[in-house]
Amino acid sequence: MRELVVYLLCASIIASGLLAVRLASLMAAMVSGGLASLFAAVCYVVLGAPDVAMTEASIGSGLSTLIFLYAIRRTAGAEDSAWRS
Amino acid sequence: MAEGILVVSAVLIFFGVAFGVLRLMLGYTLVDRVAAVDLLTVVSISLIALDAHVAGRFIYLDVALVYGVLSFLAMLAVARYLERGF
């Protein structure tokens, strides 16, 4: 049962990471990256490390999402420049 | 009886995660994806609470609490961004 939950969470982490790489919109990619760290935090809880999960949830899902949001707002849609191949 | 309730909630959480990830991958607009992430956050909190009950470790509920507050703040920031635009 517990292994099944861990496998489901790992598949969700992989799906979120692939989406964060593949999505064209910066905002959607940022949300998907936050989702990957959210699933990682739940995975840590299921594996029995609540303190690691709390740190991952506060830094990975909360703080880095806010910092990325601020950065996207400051650079204001620069994804349409020469970086896209 | 209690076992049955736990199994039903585990099945519901499974389908919540599955359909949430499906909506995130298919999502037509950005708002769909943000709503899917919010749904997955709530489902994850319920998964943590269920695991706290099954494993009998109630310190996991603190993680669920911190998680709920932080995801609320992140969704608030994203919603403010979506309303104001660039």
Backbone of each chain as nested JSON, in Angstrom:
{
  "chains": [
    {"id": "A", "residues": [
      {"number": 1, "name": "MET", "atoms": {"N": [0.831, -1.204, 0.0], "CA": [0.0, 0.0, 0.0], "C": [0.864, 1.252, 0.0]}},
      {"number": 2, "name": "ARG", "atoms": {"N": [1.832, 1.282, 0.955], "CA": [2.691, 2.451, 1.052], "C": [3.595, 2.588, -0.165]}},
      {"number": 3, "name": "GLU", "atoms": {"N": [4.069, 1.43, -0.685], "CA": [4.89, 1.475, -1.901], "C": [4.082, 1.997, -3.088]}},
      {"number": 4, "name": "LEU", "atoms": {"N": [2.802, 1.62, -3.127], "CA": [1.941, 2.083, -4.228], "C": [1.791, 3.601, -4.195]}},
      {"number": 5, "name": "VAL", "atoms": {"N": [1.604, 4.142, -2.985], "CA": [1.478, 5.599, -2.847], "C": [2.771, 6.287, -3.279]}},
      {"number": 6, "name": "VAL", "atoms": {"N": [3.919, 5.689, -2.88], "CA": [5.203, 6.298, -3.246], "C": [5.404, 6.258, -4.758]}},
      {"number": 7, "name": "TYR", "atoms": {"N": [5.01, 5.149, -5.393], "CA": [5.148, 5.072, -6.851], "C": [4.257, 6.095, -7.552]}},
      {"number": 8, "name": "LEU", "atoms": {"N": [3.035, 6.246, -7.048], "CA": [2.114, 7.233, -7.633], "C": [2.667, 8.636, -7.504]}},
      {"number": 9, "name": "LEU", "atoms": {"N": [3.253, 8.937, -6.319], "CA": [3.813, 10.275, -6.107], "C": [5.026, 10.499, -6.998]}},
      {"number": 10, "name": "CYS", "atoms": {"N": [5.848, 9.462, -7.174], "CA": [7.034, 9.623, -8.031], "C": [6.616, 9.836, -9.489]}},
      {"number": 11, "name": "ALA", "atoms": {"N": [5.585, 9.115, -9.931], "CA": [5.091, 9.334, -11.295], "C": [4.554, 10.752, -11.452]}},
      {"number": 12, "name": "SER", "atoms": {"N": [3.908, 11.273, -10.401], "CA": [3.403, 12.646, -10.473], "C": [4.536, 13.66, -10.494]}},
      {"number": 13, "name": "ILE", "atoms": {"N": [5.628, 13.372, -9.75], "CA": [6.792, 14.27, -9.779], "C": [7.39, 14.311, -11.18]}},
      {"number": 14, "name": "ILE", "atoms": {"N": [7.503, 13.129, -11.806], "CA": [8.072, 13.069, -13.153], "C": [7.181, 13.81, -14.144]}},
      {"number": 15, "name": "ALA", "atoms": {"N": [5.86, 13.612, -14.028], "CA": [4.941, 14.299, -14.946], "C": [5.02, 15.811, -14.778]}},
      {"number": 16, "name": "SER", "atoms": {"N": [5.101, 16.277, -13.523], "CA": [5.174, 17.722, -13.283], "C": [6.489, 18.303, -13.791]}},
      {"number": 17, "name": "GLY", "atoms": {"N": [7.577, 17.559, -13.602], "CA": [8.868, 18.047, -14.086], "C": [8.918, 18.119, -15.602]}},
      {"number": 18, "name": "LEU", "atoms": {"N": [8.364, 17.094, -16.267], "CA": [8.314, 17.132, -17.732], "C": [7.466, 18.301, -18.215]}},
      {"number": 19, "name": "LEU", "atoms": {"N": [6.348, 18.547, -17.54], "CA": [5.505, 19.679, -17.921], "C": [6.237, 20.994, -17.717]}},
      {"number": 20, "name": "ALA", "atoms": {"N": [6.992, 21.107, -16.608], "CA": [7.713, 22.352, -16.343], "C": [8.758, 22.613, -17.411]}},
      {"number": 21, "name": "VAL", "atoms": {"N": [9.316, 21.553, -17.995], "CA": [10.288, 21.755, -19.066], "C": [9.588, 22.048, -20.383]}},
      {"number": 22, "name": "ARG", "atoms": {"N": [8.458, 21.357, -20.639], "CA": [7.861, 21.396, -21.963], "C": [6.94, 22.587, -22.215]}},
      {"number": 23, "name": "LEU", "atoms": {"N": [6.341, 23.133, -21.153], "CA": [5.322, 24.163, -21.365], "C": [5.929, 25.447, -21.928]}},
      {"number": 24, "name": "ALA", "atoms": {"N": [5.188, 26.088, -22.812], "CA": [5.709, 27.295, -23.46], "C": [5.552, 28.52, -22.564]}},
      {"number": 25, "name": "SER", "atoms": {"N": [4.435, 28.596, -21.831], "CA": [4.199, 29.758, -20.982], "C": [5.058, 29.684, -19.719]}},
      {"number": 26, "name": "LEU", "atoms": {"N": [5.732, 30.778, -19.394], "CA": [6.6, 30.794, -18.216], "C": [5.806, 30.616, -16.935]}},
      {"number": 27, "name": "MET", "atoms": {"N": [4.639, 31.215, -16.901], "CA": [3.806, 31.148, -15.707], "C": [3.344, 29.718, -15.432]}},
      {"number": 28, "name": "ALA", "atoms": {"N": [2.885, 29.025, -16.485], "CA": [2.446, 27.635, -16.317], "C": [3.616, 26.745, -15.94]}},
      {"number": 29, "name": "ALA", "atoms": {"N": [4.8, 27.025, -16.5], "CA": [5.978, 26.233, -16.154], "C": [6.354, 26.437, -14.693]}},
      {"number": 30, "name": "MET", "atoms": {"N": [6.208, 27.661, -14.197], "CA": [6.512, 27.937, -12.794], "C": [5.545, 27.211, -11.866]}},
      {"number": 31, "name": "VAL", "atoms": {"N": [4.263, 27.217, -12.238], "CA": [3.268, 26.512, -11.425], "C": [3.555, 25.01, -11.413]}},
      {"number": 32, "name": "SER", "atoms": {"N": [3.964, 24.472, -12.57], "CA": [4.278, 23.038, -12.624], "C": [5.512, 22.707, -11.798]}},
      {"number": 33, "name": "GLY", "atoms": {"N": [6.484, 23.607, -11.796], "CA": [7.659, 23.368, -10.954], "C": [7.319, 23.377, -9.477]}},
      {"number": 34, "name": "GLY", "atoms": {"N": [6.432, 24.295, -9.077], "CA": [5.974, 24.285, -7.696], "C": [5.226, 23.02, -7.357]}},
      {"number": 35, "name": "LEU", "atoms": {"N": [4.483, 22.5, -8.328], "CA": [3.746, 21.26, -8.103], "C": [4.694, 20.078, -7.91]}},
      {"number": 36, "name": "ALA", "atoms": {"N": [5.819, 20.073, -8.639], "CA": [6.793, 18.988, -8.48], "C": [7.341, 18.969, -7.056]}},
      {"number": 37, "name": "SER", "atoms": {"N": [7.653, 20.146, -6.507], "CA": [8.181, 20.16, -5.153], "C": [7.084, 19.859, -4.129]}},
      {"number": 38, "name": "LEU", "atoms": {"N": [5.831, 20.182, -4.479], "CA": [4.707, 19.816, -3.607], "C": [4.592, 18.294, -3.474]}},
      {"number": 39, "name": "PHE", "atoms": {"N": [4.665, 17.606, -4.629], "CA": [4.592, 16.144, -4.586], "C": [5.809, 15.553, -3.878]}},
      {"number": 40, "name": "ALA", "atoms": {"N": [6.968, 16.204, -4.031], "CA": [8.158, 15.713, -3.329], "C": [7.973, 15.808, -1.823]}},
      {"number": 41, "name": "ALA", "atoms": {"N": [7.324, 16.901, -1.369], "CA": [7.089, 17.049, 0.067], "C": [6.147, 15.97, 0.584]}},
      {"number": 42, "name": "VAL", "atoms": {"N": [5.087, 15.681, -0.183], "CA": [4.164, 14.615, 0.237], "C": [4.89, 13.271, 0.254]}},
      {"number": 43, "name": "CYS", "atoms": {"N": [5.775, 13.065, -0.711], "CA": [6.554, 11.823, -0.778], "C": [7.441, 11.684, 0.459]}},
      {"number": 44, "name": "TYR", "atoms": {"N": [8.038, 12.8, 0.908], "CA": [8.862, 12.745, 2.117], "C": [8.031, 12.395, 3.339]}},
      {"number": 45, "name": "VAL", "atoms": {"N": [6.809, 12.935, 3.399], "CA": [5.946, 12.597, 4.541], "C": [5.618, 11.116, 4.545]}},
      {"number": 46, "name": "VAL", "atoms": {"N": [5.273, 10.587, 3.372], "CA": [4.904, 9.168, 3.303], "C": [6.094, 8.286, 3.636]}},
      {"number": 47, "name": "LEU", "atoms": {"N": [7.3, 8.738, 3.257], "CA": [8.493, 7.953, 3.572], "C": [8.971, 8.161, 5.004]}},
      {"number": 48, "name": "GLY", "atoms": {"N": [8.319, 9.071, 5.754], "CA": [8.613, 9.157, 7.178], "C": [9.596, 10.227, 7.588]}},
      {"number": 49, "name": "ALA", "atoms": {"N": [9.662, 11.354, 6.86], "CA": [10.559, 12.448, 7.237], "C": [9.764, 13.755, 7.278]}},
      {"number": 50, "name": "PRO", "atoms": {"N": [9.024, 14.019, 8.351], "CA": [8.16, 15.2, 8.361], "C": [8.915, 16.523, 8.397]}},
      {"number": 51, "name": "ASP", "atoms": {"N": [10.128, 16.55, 9.009], "CA": [10.851, 17.82, 9.061], "C": [11.39, 18.209, 7.688]}},
      {"number": 52, "name": "VAL", "atoms": {"N": [11.902, 17.216, 6.95], "CA": [12.345, 17.476, 5.577], "C": [11.168, 17.934, 4.718]}},
      {"number": 53, "name": "ALA", "atoms": {"N": [10.013, 17.308, 4.955], "CA": [8.83, 17.675, 4.169], "C": [8.396, 19.097, 4.467]}},
      {"number": 54, "name": "MET", "atoms": {"N": [8.509, 19.503, 5.74], "CA": [8.108, 20.865, 6.079], "C": [9.041, 21.89, 5.435]}},
      {"number": 55, "name": "THR", "atoms": {"N": [10.351, 21.594, 5.44], "CA": [11.303, 22.497, 4.794], "C": [11.079, 22.56, 3.297]}},
      {"number": 56, "name": "GLU", "atoms": {"N": [10.812, 21.404, 2.691], "CA": [10.567, 21.363, 1.246], "C": [9.304, 22.133, 0.882]}},
      {"number": 57, "name": "ALA", "atoms": {"N": [8.272, 22.003, 1.725], "CA": [7.026, 22.708, 1.431], "C": [7.2, 24.21, 1.58]}},
      {"number": 58, "name": "SER", "atoms": {"N": [7.965, 24.635, 2.603], "CA": [8.083, 26.076, 2.825], "C": [9.01, 26.721, 1.816]}},
      {"number": 59, "name": "ILE", "atoms": {"N": [10.108, 26.063, 1.474], "CA": [11.078, 26.664, 0.551], "C": [10.728, 26.343, -0.892]}},
      {"number": 60, "name": "GLY", "atoms": {"N": [10.545, 25.058, -1.193], "CA": [10.343, 24.676, -2.581], "C": [9.015, 25.136, -3.137]}},
      {"number": 61, "name": "SER", "atoms": {"N": [7.947, 24.919, -2.36], "CA": [6.624, 25.224, -2.9], "C": [6.201, 26.653, -2.611]}},
      {"number": 62, "name": "GLY", "atoms": {"N": [6.633, 27.227, -1.478], "CA": [6.205, 28.574, -1.145], "C": [7.149, 29.647, -1.634]}},
      {"number": 63, "name": "LEU", "atoms": {"N": [8.379, 29.602, -1.118], "CA": [9.304, 30.721, -1.341], "C": [9.785, 30.795, -2.781]}},
      {"number": 64, "name": "SER", "atoms": {"N": [10.137, 29.625, -3.37], "CA": [10.69, 29.676, -4.73], "C": [9.611, 30.063, -5.738]}},
      {"number": 65, "name": "THR", "atoms": {"N": [8.347, 29.666, -5.463], "CA": [7.268, 30.103, -6.351], "C": [7.1, 31.616, -6.314]}},
      {"number": 66, "name": "LEU", "atoms": {"N": [7.175, 32.187, -5.104], "CA": [7.036, 33.638, -4.99], "C": [8.208, 34.351, -5.659]}},
      {"number": 67, "name": "ILE", "atoms": {"N": [9.42, 33.818, -5.498], "CA": [10.595, 34.465, -6.096], "C": [10.531, 34.379, -7.614]}},
      {"number": 68, "name": "PHE", "atoms": {"N": [10.106, 33.22, -8.128], "CA": [9.959, 33.094, -9.587], "C": [8.888, 34.037, -10.116]}},
      {"number": 69, "name": "LEU", "atoms": {"N": [7.811, 34.188, -9.328], "CA": [6.735, 35.099, -9.729], "C": [7.257, 36.527, -9.827]}},
      {"number": 70, "name": "TYR", "atoms": {"N": [8.035, 36.922, -8.822], "CA": [8.615, 38.264, -8.822], "C": [9.556, 38.451, -10.011]}},
      {"number": 71, "name": "ALA", "atoms": {"N": [10.345, 37.41, -10.303], "CA": [11.306, 37.511, -11.413], "C": [10.588, 37.607, -12.755]}},
      {"number": 72, "name": "ILE", "atoms": {"N": [9.526, 36.813, -12.921], "CA": [8.77, 36.88, -14.183], "C": [8.115, 38.235, -14.331]}},
      {"number": 73, "name": "ARG", "atoms": {"N": [7.647, 38.78, -13.199], "CA": [7.015, 40.085, -13.269], "C": [8.033, 41.169, -13.624]}},
      {"number": 74, "name": "ARG", "atoms": {"N": [9.251, 41.062, -13.076], "CA": [10.269, 42.072, -13.372], "C": [10.756, 41.979, -14.809]}},
      {"number": 75, "name": "THR", "atoms": {"N": [10.888, 40.76, -15.331], "CA": [11.38, 40.63, -16.696], "C": [10.261, 40.742, -17.727]}},
      {"number": 76, "name": "ALA", "atoms": {"N": [8.989, 40.638, -17.294], "CA": [7.824, 41.02, -18.098], "C": [7.741, 40.353, -19.467]}},
      {"number": 77, "name": "GLY", "atoms": {"N": [7.634, 39.023, -19.437], "CA": [7.355, 38.307, -20.681], "C": [8.509, 38.239, -21.645]}},
      {"number": 78, "name": "ALA", "atoms": {"N": [9.715, 38.028, -21.132], "CA": [10.88, 37.97, -22.001], "C": [11.008, 36.63, -22.701]}},
      {"number": 79, "name": "GLU", "atoms": {"N": [9.982, 35.752, -22.544], "CA": [10.12, 34.421, -23.153], "C": [9.965, 34.455, -24.657]}},
      {"number": 80, "name": "ASP", "atoms": {"N": [9.535, 35.593, -25.2], "CA": [9.355, 35.668, -26.642], "C": [10.606, 36.136, -27.369]}},
      {"number": 81, "name": "SER", "atoms": {"N": [11.697, 36.255, -26.66], "CA": [12.926, 36.751, -27.278], "C": [13.671, 35.594, -27.945]}},
      {"number": 82, "name": "ALA", "atoms": {"N": [14.953, 35.772, -28.178], "CA": [15.733, 34.818, -28.963], "C": [16.003, 33.519, -28.225]}},
      {"number": 83, "name": "TRP", "atoms": {"N": [15.581, 33.411, -26.933], "CA": [15.862, 32.172, -26.199], "C": [15.054, 31.019, -26.745]}},
      {"number": 84, "name": "ARG", "atoms": {"N": [13.906, 31.299, -27.339], "CA": [13.097, 30.2, -27.869], "C": [13.619, 29.812, -29.238]}},
      {"number": 85, "name": "SER", "atoms": {"N": [13.86, 28.531, -29.41], "CA": [14.43, 28.076, -30.675], "C": [13.327, 27.804, -31.683]}}
    ]},
    {"id": "B", "residues": [
      {"number": 1, "name": "MET", "atoms": {"N": [-15.693, -1.219, 9.676], "CA": [-16.291, 0.062, 9.329], "C": [-15.237, 1.137, 9.133]}},
      {"number": 2, "name": "ALA", "atoms": {"N": [-14.34, 1.258, 10.129], "CA": [-13.273, 2.261, 10.014], "C": [-12.337, 1.93, 8.862]}},
      {"number": 3, "name": "GLU", "atoms": {"N": [-12.075, 0.624, 8.684], "CA": [-11.242, 0.203, 7.563], "C": [-11.884, 0.587, 6.235]}},
      {"number": 4, "name": "GLY", "atoms": {"N": [-13.201, 0.394, 6.155], "CA": [-13.906, 0.733, 4.924], "C": [-13.814, 2.212, 4.611]}},
      {"number": 5, "name": "ILE", "atoms": {"N": [-13.935, 3.041, 5.64], "CA": [-13.837, 4.49, 5.421], "C": [-12.442, 4.849, 4.937]}},
      {"number": 6, "name": "LEU", "atoms": {"N": [-11.419, 4.217, 5.513], "CA": [-10.044, 4.513, 5.086], "C": [-9.812, 4.1, 3.647]}},
      {"number": 7, "name": "VAL", "atoms": {"N": [-10.338, 2.935, 3.271], "CA": [-10.147, 2.468, 1.891], "C": [-10.869, 3.388, 0.912]}},
      {"number": 8, "name": "VAL", "atoms": {"N": [-12.089, 3.793, 1.261], "CA": [-12.837, 4.693, 0.373], "C": [-12.115, 6.025, 0.214]}},
      {"number": 9, "name": "SER", "atoms": {"N": [-11.578, 6.557, 1.318], "CA": [-10.872, 7.84, 1.212], "C": [-9.591, 7.692, 0.412]}},
      {"number": 10, "name": "ALA", "atoms": {"N": [-8.902, 6.535, 0.531], "CA": [-7.69, 6.323, -0.265], "C": [-8.026, 6.265, -1.746]}},
      {"number": 11, "name": "VAL", "atoms": {"N": [-9.132, 5.597, -2.088], "CA": [-9.539, 5.523, -3.497], "C": [-9.899, 6.903, -4.025]}},
      {"number": 12, "name": "LEU", "atoms": {"N": [-10.616, 7.684, -3.197], "CA": [-10.991, 9.037, -3.62], "C": [-9.753, 9.904, -3.829]}},
      {"number": 13, "name": "ILE", "atoms": {"N": [-8.76, 9.769, -2.943], "CA": [-7.52, 10.544, -3.091], "C": [-6.783, 10.127, -4.357]}},
      {"number": 14, "name": "PHE", "atoms": {"N": [-6.788, 8.806, -4.638], "CA": [-6.138, 8.326, -5.863], "C": [-6.767, 8.96, -7.098]}},
      {"number": 15, "name": "PHE", "atoms": {"N": [-8.1, 8.943, -7.158], "CA": [-8.752, 9.52, -8.343], "C": [-8.571, 11.039, -8.386]}},
      {"number": 16, "name": "GLY", "atoms": {"N": [-8.504, 11.68, -7.212], "CA": [-8.248, 13.113, -7.2], "C": [-6.9, 13.459, -7.78]}},
      {"number": 17, "name": "VAL", "atoms": {"N": [-5.865, 12.701, -7.386], "CA": [-4.526, 12.95, -7.929], "C": [-4.491, 12.654, -9.422]}},
      {"number": 18, "name": "ALA", "atoms": {"N": [-5.125, 11.541, -9.824], "CA": [-5.085, 11.145, -11.238], "C": [-5.76, 12.188, -12.119]}},
      {"number": 19, "name": "PHE", "atoms": {"N": [-6.967, 12.601, -11.741], "CA": [-7.67, 13.572, -12.587], "C": [-7.063, 14.962, -12.489]}},
      {"number": 20, "name": "GLY", "atoms": {"N": [-6.461, 15.285, -11.333], "CA": [-5.795, 16.58, -11.226], "C": [-4.583, 16.674, -12.142]}},
      {"number": 21, "name": "VAL", "atoms": {"N": [-3.77, 15.594, -12.163], "CA": [-2.604, 15.597, -13.053], "C": [-3.054, 15.602, -14.512]}},
      {"number": 22, "name": "LEU", "atoms": {"N": [-4.163, 14.885, -14.798], "CA": [-4.692, 14.871, -16.173], "C": [-5.122, 16.27, -16.604]}},
      {"number": 23, "name": "ARG", "atoms": {"N": [-5.812, 16.962, -15.699], "CA": [-6.243, 18.333, -16.021], "C": [-5.025, 19.247, -16.195]}},
      {"number": 24, "name": "LEU", "atoms": {"N": [-4.003, 19.023, -15.378], "CA": [-2.794, 19.842, -15.497], "C": [-2.109, 19.611, -16.83]}},
      {"number": 25, "name": "MET", "atoms": {"N": [-2.106, 18.368, -17.298], "CA": [-1.412, 18.083, -18.558], "C": [-2.229, 18.529, -19.759]}},
      {"number": 26, "name": "LEU", "atoms": {"N": [-3.575, 18.391, -19.682], "CA": [-4.402, 18.76, -20.827], "C": [-4.689, 20.244, -20.901]}},
      {"number": 27, "name": "GLY", "atoms": {"N": [-4.663, 20.897, -19.696], "CA": [-5.2, 22.229, -19.463], "C": [-5.187, 23.198, -20.619]}},
      {"number": 28, "name": "TYR", "atoms": {"N": [-6.355, 23.684, -21.012], "CA": [-6.425, 24.546, -22.184], "C": [-5.881, 25.926, -21.873]}},
      {"number": 29, "name": "THR", "atoms": {"N": [-6.256, 26.471, -20.732], "CA": [-5.789, 27.809, -20.388], "C": [-4.933, 27.751, -19.126]}},
      {"number": 30, "name": "LEU", "atoms": {"N": [-4.332, 28.878, -18.816], "CA": [-3.494, 28.95, -17.62], "C": [-4.326, 28.824, -16.349]}},
      {"number": 31, "name": "VAL", "atoms": {"N": [-5.548, 29.352, -16.392], "CA": [-6.399, 29.297, -15.201], "C": [-6.763, 27.85, -14.876]}},
      {"number": 32, "name": "ASP", "atoms": {"N": [-6.97, 27.027, -15.93], "CA": [-7.221, 25.6, -15.71], "C": [-6.07, 24.953, -14.96]}},
      {"number": 33, "name": "ARG", "atoms": {"N": [-4.85, 25.305, -15.377], "CA": [-3.683, 24.685, -14.736], "C": [-3.535, 25.147, -13.297]}},
      {"number": 34, "name": "VAL", "atoms": {"N": [-3.78, 26.428, -13.059], "CA": [-3.671, 26.934, -11.686], "C": [-4.724, 26.29, -10.792]}},
      {"number": 35, "name": "ALA", "atoms": {"N": [-5.951, 26.136, -11.315], "CA": [-7.009, 25.474, -10.539], "C": [-6.651, 24.02, -10.272]}},
      {"number": 36, "name": "ALA", "atoms": {"N": [-6.004, 23.357, -11.259], "CA": [-5.588, 21.966, -11.061], "C": [-4.529, 21.872, -9.974]}},
      {"number": 37, "name": "VAL", "atoms": {"N": [-3.598, 22.833, -9.942], "CA": [-2.566, 22.816, -8.905], "C": [-3.185, 23.04, -7.529]}},
      {"number": 38, "name": "ASP", "atoms": {"N": [-4.19, 23.918, -7.46], "CA": [-4.855, 24.141, -6.182], "C": [-5.59, 22.889, -5.721]}},
      {"number": 39, "name": "LEU", "atoms": {"N": [-6.262, 22.224, -6.661], "CA": [-6.929, 20.954, -6.345], "C": [-5.929, 19.919, -5.833]}},
      {"number": 40, "name": "LEU", "atoms": {"N": [-4.782, 19.827, -6.505], "CA": [-3.78, 18.836, -6.095], "C": [-3.205, 19.168, -4.728]}},
      {"number": 41, "name": "THR", "atoms": {"N": [-3.12, 20.458, -4.391], "CA": [-2.66, 20.83, -3.055], "C": [-3.626, 20.328, -1.984]}},
      {"number": 42, "name": "VAL", "atoms": {"N": [-4.923, 20.548, -2.226], "CA": [-5.923, 20.115, -1.239], "C": [-5.915, 18.595, -1.113]}},
      {"number": 43, "name": "VAL", "atoms": {"N": [-5.812, 17.905, -2.253], "CA": [-5.779, 16.441, -2.215], "C": [-4.521, 15.95, -1.492]}},
      {"number": 44, "name": "SER", "atoms": {"N": [-3.4, 16.662, -1.664], "CA": [-2.177, 16.268, -0.98], "C": [-2.3, 16.463, 0.526]}},
      {"number": 45, "name": "ILE", "atoms": {"N": [-2.974, 17.533, 0.942], "CA": [-3.183, 17.745, 2.381], "C": [-4.019, 16.612, 2.966]}},
      {"number": 46, "name": "SER", "atoms": {"N": [-5.05, 16.196, 2.217], "CA": [-5.853, 15.08, 2.719], "C": [-5.061, 13.786, 2.73]}},
      {"number": 47, "name": "LEU", "atoms": {"N": [-4.141, 13.626, 1.773], "CA": [-3.289, 12.431, 1.766], "C": [-2.36, 12.418, 2.979]}},
      {"number": 48, "name": "ILE", "atoms": {"N": [-1.815, 13.602, 3.337], "CA": [-0.952, 13.678, 4.513], "C": [-1.746, 13.361, 5.78]}},
      {"number": 49, "name": "ALA", "atoms": {"N": [-2.979, 13.87, 5.861], "CA": [-3.811, 13.607, 7.045], "C": [-4.162, 12.131, 7.144]}},
      {"number": 50, "name": "LEU", "atoms": {"N": [-4.465, 11.512, 5.996], "CA": [-4.768, 10.075, 5.994], "C": [-3.556, 9.259, 6.432]}},
      {"number": 51, "name": "ASP", "atoms": {"N": [-2.372, 9.662, 5.963], "CA": [-1.161, 8.942, 6.341], "C": [-0.841, 9.138, 7.817]}},
      {"number": 52, "name": "ALA", "atoms": {"N": [-1.16, 10.32, 8.348], "CA": [-0.964, 10.541, 9.779], "C": [-1.849, 9.617, 10.597]}},
      {"number": 53, "name": "HIS", "atoms": {"N": [-3.068, 9.375, 10.096], "CA": [-3.952, 8.457, 10.828], "C": [-3.49, 7.012, 10.689]}},
      {"number": 54, "name": "VAL", "atoms": {"N": [-3.102, 6.619, 9.46], "CA": [-2.729, 5.216, 9.235], "C": [-1.453, 4.877, 9.978]}},
      {"number": 55, "name": "ALA", "atoms": {"N": [-0.455, 5.785, 9.895], "CA": [0.82, 5.503, 10.547], "C": [0.77, 5.782, 12.047]}},
      {"number": 56, "name": "GLY", "atoms": {"N": [-0.291, 6.486, 12.502], "CA": [-0.394, 6.764, 13.921], "C": [0.597, 7.802, 14.418]}},
      {"number": 57, "name": "ARG", "atoms": {"N": [1.083, 8.634, 13.523], "CA": [2.048, 9.675, 13.907], "C": [1.393, 11.029, 13.686]}},
      {"number": 58, "name": "PHE", "atoms": {"N": [1.055, 11.692, 14.766], "CA": [0.262, 12.91, 14.608], "C": [1.125, 14.138, 14.402]}},
      {"number": 59, "name": "ILE", "atoms": {"N": [2.46, 13.964, 14.363], "CA": [3.31, 15.103, 14.007], "C": [3.167, 15.422, 12.518]}},
      {"number": 60, "name": "TYR", "atoms": {"N": [2.652, 14.443, 11.741], "CA": [2.445, 14.697, 10.317], "C": [1.372, 15.76, 10.086]}},
      {"number": 61, "name": "LEU", "atoms": {"N": [0.483, 15.911, 11.054], "CA": [-0.572, 16.916, 10.889], "C": [0.001, 18.329, 10.891]}},
      {"number": 62, "name": "ASP", "atoms": {"N": [1.143, 18.532, 11.586], "CA": [1.805, 19.839, 11.538], "C": [2.277, 20.151, 10.131]}},
      {"number": 63, "name": "VAL", "atoms": {"N": [2.803, 19.114, 9.45], "CA": [3.221, 19.306, 8.064], "C": [2.032, 19.71, 7.204]}},
      {"number": 64, "name": "ALA", "atoms": {"N": [0.881, 19.061, 7.431], "CA": [-0.313, 19.404, 6.654], "C": [-0.732, 20.847, 6.917]}},
      {"number": 65, "name": "LEU", "atoms": {"N": [-0.587, 21.279, 8.164], "CA": [-0.962, 22.651, 8.526], "C": [-0.074, 23.668, 7.814]}},
      {"number": 66, "name": "VAL", "atoms": {"N": [1.255, 23.477, 7.909], "CA": [2.198, 24.382, 7.245], "C": [1.949, 24.399, 5.743]}},
      {"number": 67, "name": "TYR", "atoms": {"N": [1.649, 23.202, 5.229], "CA": [1.396, 23.046, 3.817], "C": [0.197, 23.848, 3.347]}},
      {"number": 68, "name": "GLY", "atoms": {"N": [-0.868, 23.787, 4.111], "CA": [-2.075, 24.523, 3.752], "C": [-1.856, 26.021, 3.757]}},
      {"number": 69, "name": "VAL", "atoms": {"N": [-1.158, 26.527, 4.781], "CA": [-0.905, 27.968, 4.861], "C": [-0.047, 28.418, 3.687]}},
      {"number": 70, "name": "LEU", "atoms": {"N": [1.02, 27.656, 3.394], "CA": [1.943, 28.084, 2.337], "C": [1.316, 27.988, 0.961]}},
      {"number": 71, "name": "SER", "atoms": {"N": [0.547, 26.923, 0.723], "CA": [-0.066, 26.808, -0.603], "C": [-1.118, 27.898, -0.795]}},
      {"number": 72, "name": "PHE", "atoms": {"N": [-1.781, 28.27, 0.311], "CA": [-2.74, 29.376, 0.23], "C": [-2.03, 30.672, -0.162]}},
      {"number": 73, "name": "LEU", "atoms": {"N": [-0.862, 30.916, 0.453], "CA": [-0.117, 32.134, 0.122], "C": [0.348, 32.12, -1.329]}},
      {"number": 74, "name": "ALA", "atoms": {"N": [0.845, 30.957, -1.791], "CA": [1.335, 30.869, -3.169], "C": [0.185, 31.082, -4.153]}},
      {"number": 75, "name": "MET", "atoms": {"N": [-0.965, 30.463, -3.874], "CA": [-2.102, 30.636, -4.783], "C": [-2.603, 32.077, -4.768]}},
      {"number": 76, "name": "LEU", "atoms": {"N": [-2.51, 32.734, -3.6], "CA": [-2.914, 34.142, -3.511], "C": [-2.011, 34.999, -4.387]}},
      {"number": 77, "name": "ALA", "atoms": {"N": [-0.699, 34.725, -4.347], "CA": [0.239, 35.498, -5.167], "C": [-0.023, 35.261, -6.65]}},
      {"number": 78, "name": "VAL", "atoms": {"N": [-0.272, 34.0, -7.016], "CA": [-0.523, 33.686, -8.426], "C": [-1.817, 34.349, -8.899]}},
      {"number": 79, "name": "ALA", "atoms": {"N": [-2.847, 34.333, -8.047], "CA": [-4.113, 34.949, -8.429], "C": [-3.965, 36.457, -8.58]}},
      {"number": 80, "name": "ARG", "atoms": {"N": [-3.177, 37.068, -7.709], "CA": [-2.944, 38.515, -7.821], "C": [-2.226, 38.839, -9.119]}},
      {"number": 81, "name": "TYR", "atoms": {"N": [-1.264, 37.989, -9.466], "CA": [-0.545, 38.159, -10.727], "C": [-1.489, 38.025, -11.917]}},
      {"number": 82, "name": "LEU", "atoms": {"N": [-2.379, 37.018, -11.857], "CA": [-3.295, 36.795, -12.98], "C": [-4.281, 37.945, -13.14]}},
      {"number": 83, "name": "GLU", "atoms": {"N": [-4.69, 38.54, -12.019], "CA": [-5.633, 39.647, -12.114], "C": [-4.98, 40.885, -12.7]}},
      {"number": 84, "name": "ARG", "atoms": {"N": [-3.766, 41.159, -12.277], "CA": [-3.124, 42.401, -12.687], "C": [-2.452, 42.306, -14.038]}},
      {"number": 85, "name": "GLY", "atoms": {"N": [-2.089, 41.103, -14.45], "CA": [-1.345, 40.958, -15.693], "C": [0.093, 41.407, -15.505]}},
      {"number": 86, "name": "PHE", "atoms": {"N": [0.751, 41.633, -16.59], "CA": [2.168, 42.014, -16.481], "C": [2.314, 43.437, -15.982]}}
    ]}
  ]
}
